[in-house]
């Protein structure tokens, strides 16, 4: 299952926003209001939203200044969340989040809408920075 956010312009340089995302503590600022838990542990963080199980995301790959890939730490769920960051001007960049997950048809039906809402919220909160 592939989902993507709309492309959003952020009032930070490409380098600054990349560095913002590589500091995993900053993801707490992007999380939805209904976040129950958020904890950073090295190159990963755990979060949970009200009524949802905890999810641990691990930094899988960084391409300096234009891409960060986070992946599921658990082998039970195979998915990644990729942030693509493109320079617009010296002081702004465009970001898009891409979600790629391997789910059976029933699971995909259940999680598609909440996941789309989640990645849309992350980009909307990034836009407010």
N, C-alpha and C positions, 0 to 999 in steps of 0.2 A: 504494500500500500504506500503510495506516494502522496504527500500533501505539501503545499507550499503557502507561505504567507505572501501578501502583496509586497512589492518592493517599497521600502520606506526610507526617506531621507533623514539622516541623523545630523544634528549640528555639532559634529565632532569630526576631526580629520580621520582619514582611514586608519592611520597609525594609532591615534588616540583611542578610537573605538575598538580596534583589534586588541590593544593592551588592556582596555576596560574589560573585554570578554575573557581574556586569558587569566585575569584575576577572578577566580571562580566566586569569591565572596560577593562580587558585584552582581551576580545573577539574582541575588535576593531582591535587588531593586527592580528587576524585570518580572518577577513572579506575580501571579494573580493575587488579588486581595484575599482569596480563600485558601491561602497557603497555611497549612497547619504546622509544618516542620521544614526547616532548612538548615543543613549542616555541611560545612566543607571539611573534607578529609584528604589532604594532599592534592592529587590530580583528579579528584572526584568530588561530587557533592550528592547528598541525599535530600530529597524533598518529598513532601506529600501534600496533597490538596484534600480538603474536607471530603470524606466519604470515599477516598481513593487509597489504594495501597502505596507504600513508599516506593520511590524509584531512585536508583543510584545511576548517575551519569558520570562517565569517565572521559577525560580528554583522550581521544584516539589519534588525532592528527592536527597539526598547525602548519599552515602555509603562510609565512610571515606577511602580515598586514591584509591578506585577502580571504582567508578561509580558516575556520575552526570546525572540527568535527568532534561531536560528543557522541558517545555510544552507550548502550545499556551495559551495565556491569554484570547483569545476570544472564546466564545462557538460556534461561527459560523464555525470555523475550528478546528477540533479535531486532534491534532498531538503531537508527542513528538520527541525530539532529545536527544539521550542517548550517553554519552561518556563512553566507557569501557576502563579502564587504568590498564594494567598489568605490573608488574615489570619484567624487562629483566635482568638488573644488578643493582648494587647499584646506578649507575649514569645514567641509561637509563630506559625507559619504552616503552611499545607498546600501542598505542591508536587506537581505532576503533570507528567510529561514526555510530549509527544506527538511522534511521528515520522511524517512524511508524505513518501513517496518515490514517484517515478515509475519503475517498473522493468518490464521485460517479464516474462512469466509464469515463464520459466525462472530468471531472476535473482532474482525475488521468492521463489521456492521455496528457493533456495540461501541467501539472506540473512535471511529472516524470523526464524528461530530465533536466530542469533547477534545480530541487532539487538535482539530482545526481551530477550535476556540482558544486552546492553550497557546499555540504558536502565534495566532493573531494577537493575543494579549501580550506576549513577549515583545512583538515588534511595536505594538502601540505604546508600551511602556518605554521602549528604547527611544522612540520618537520624542518622548517628553523630557529626555535627559538634557 
